[in-house]
Amino acid sequence: MFPLKRMLSLREAAEYVGITLLRLRSLRLVNAGPHAAMRNKSGVMFRIEDLDEYVDSLYRRANISHTEQARHRNEWRGRLAALPEEARGGISDSFMQILTRDELLEKGANRGFRVLFLGGLCLIFLSHTPLIWRL
């Protein structure tokens, strides 16, 4: 198979995993989610193997067997294939939304606390400078 045929864009990857495009972008923002294979002018590309590995890791983390995972993923792909092309962008797999929410909260909370801490330090520093007192 031609290598780029096994690559998906950001929108296609979100559809393939079963999450919304906004959720996939949020995961990438906090350095979580599937590993991006390459970045080109049109955006980020993902390998199908990396997406499958990411989904498998989420199911393992939730302690769900491979047979149940395969059943659920096949059911999701069947539901997705039955929809017209225009309606596919708005639908997401509620189970994958829950699994990725947990990962987003775990990784995003750490980054959020760092930003708040650094912002607090900047506020303390600026509040003690004579320049601010004159305003």
Long-range contacts (C-beta under 8 A, 24 or more apart in sequence): 6-47, 6-48, 6-49, 7-37, 7-38, 7-45, 7-46, 7-47, 7-48, 8-45, 8-46, 8-47, 8-48, 8-51, 9-42, 9-43, 9-44, 9-45, 9-46, 10-43, 10-44, 10-46, 11-89, 13-46, 13-51, 15-80, 15-88, 15-89, 16-48, 16-51, 17-51, 17-54, 17-55, 17-93, 17-96, 17-100, 18-76, 18-92, 18-93, 18-95, 18-96, 18-97, 19-92, 19-93, 19-96, 19-97, 19-100, 20-92, 20-97, 21-89, 23-92, 23-97, 23-100, 23-101, 23-104, 26-104, 26-108, 27-100, 27-103, 27-104, 27-107, 30-104, 30-107, 30-108, 30-111, 31-107, 31-111, 32-103, 32-104, 32-106, 32-107, 32-108, 33-100, 33-103, 55-96, 58-96, 58-99, 58-100, 58-103, 59-99, 61-99, 62-99
